[in-house]
Amino acid sequence: QLQLVESGGGLVQPGGSLRLTCVGSGVTLEHWAIGWFRQVPGKEREGISCIGSGGGGGTYADSVRGRFAVSRDNSKNTVYLQMNSLKPEDTAVYYCAARWASCSGTALSMSSYDWWGQGTQVTVSS
């Protein structure tokens, strides 16, 4: 059974940066695409990024493209989300999730993911 644990959230000022980490255990992440999602109370969970099993440039939602960057280190069973130029509207609980192999098609749709972490809070405020 694949387990995912996010970390790296916290309080940051507008314009600042954070790096989120998603660590897998139980199963190697090598063959899994990893998506990043975020959710604020009362709203649907939003897909913001995906990185395929082979790495590469990643897929991004318009709301974060150019500011966020996803990467992975399969030797550490870890995926990262570097978040720069943070805005107050980026405040949310951030989740990582796993789906088999690629980020094609429904990469930013939460229904296509099989395994989820517990989330980490990111708050952007002065």
C-alpha positions in Angstrom: 0.0 0.0 0.0 1.4 3.4 -1.0 1.5 6.1 1.7 2.2 9.7 1.0 3.2 12.3 3.5 3.5 16.0 2.7 5.6 18.5 4.7 7.0 22.0 4.3 3.9 24.1 4.7 3.8 27.1 7.0 3.3 30.8 7.2 5.0 33.0 4.6 4.7 36.6 3.5 3.4 37.6 0.1 6.1 37.3 -2.5 7.9 34.7 -0.5 8.7 31.1 -1.3 8.1 27.6 0.2 9.1 24.1 -0.9 6.7 21.4 -0.2 7.8 17.8 0.0 5.9 14.6 -0.7 7.5 11.4 0.5 6.2 8.0 -0.5 6.5 4.8 1.5 5.4 1.3 1.1 5.8 1.3 -2.6 8.4 3.0 -4.8 7.1 6.1 -6.5 9.2 5.4 -9.6 6.2 4.3 -11.7 3.7 6.8 -10.4 2.7 10.2 -11.5 2.4 12.6 -8.6 -0.1 15.4 -8.6 -0.4 18.4 -6.3 -3.8 19.7 -5.3 -5.0 22.4 -2.9 -8.2 23.1 -1.1 -9.7 26.0 0.9 -12.8 25.5 3.1 -16.0 25.6 1.1 -14.3 25.1 -2.3 -13.5 22.1 -4.4 -10.0 20.7 -4.4 -8.0 22.3 -7.2 -5.4 20.4 -9.2 -2.4 22.6 -9.7 0.5 20.4 -10.9 1.5 17.0 -12.0 4.8 15.3 -12.7 5.0 12.0 -14.6 6.9 8.9 -13.5 9.7 9.9 -15.8 10.0 13.4 -14.5 10.2 16.2 -17.1 8.7 19.6 -17.1 5.4 19.0 -15.4 1.8 20.1 -16.0 0.5 23.2 -14.3 -2.8 25.0 -13.7 -3.0 28.5 -15.1 -3.2 29.8 -11.5 0.3 28.7 -10.7 2.1 28.4 -14.0 5.4 30.4 -14.0 5.5 30.6 -10.2 5.4 26.9 -9.1 7.8 24.2 -10.2 7.4 20.4 -9.6 10.3 18.0 -9.5 11.1 14.5 -8.2 14.0 12.5 -6.9 13.0 8.8 -7.3 16.1 7.7 -5.4 14.6 9.4 -2.4 11.0 8.4 -3.2 10.2 12.1 -3.0 8.5 14.8 -5.1 8.9 18.5 -4.5 6.7 21.5 -5.2 8.7 24.8 -5.2 6.4 27.7 -4.8 7.6 31.2 -5.5 6.0 34.6 -5.6 3.4 33.4 -3.3 0.1 35.3 -3.1 -2.6 35.4 -0.3 -4.9 33.5 -2.7 -2.4 30.6 -2.6 -3.4 30.0 1.0 -4.8 26.5 1.2 -4.2 22.9 2.4 -1.9 21.3 -0.1 -2.1 17.6 -1.0 0.0 15.3 -3.0 -1.6 12.3 -4.7 -0.5 9.4 -6.9 -1.8 7.9 -10.1 -0.3 5.4 -12.4 2.5 6.5 -14.8 1.6 9.7 -16.7 0.2 13.2 -16.4 -1.8 13.0 -19.7 -5.4 13.9 -20.0 -7.0 14.1 -16.6 -3.8 15.0 -14.7 -5.4 17.8 -12.7 -8.6 16.0 -11.9 -8.7 14.6 -8.4 -10.9 11.7 -9.5 -8.1 10.1 -11.4 -5.8 9.7 -8.4 -5.6 6.6 -6.3 -3.5 7.5 -3.2 -3.5 10.7 -1.2 -1.5 12.3 1.5 -3.0 14.0 4.6 -2.2 17.6 3.5 0.0 20.4 4.7 -1.3 24.0 5.4 0.2 26.9 3.5 -0.7 30.4 4.7 0.3 33.5 2.8 -0.2 36.6 4.8 1.6 39.7 6.0 
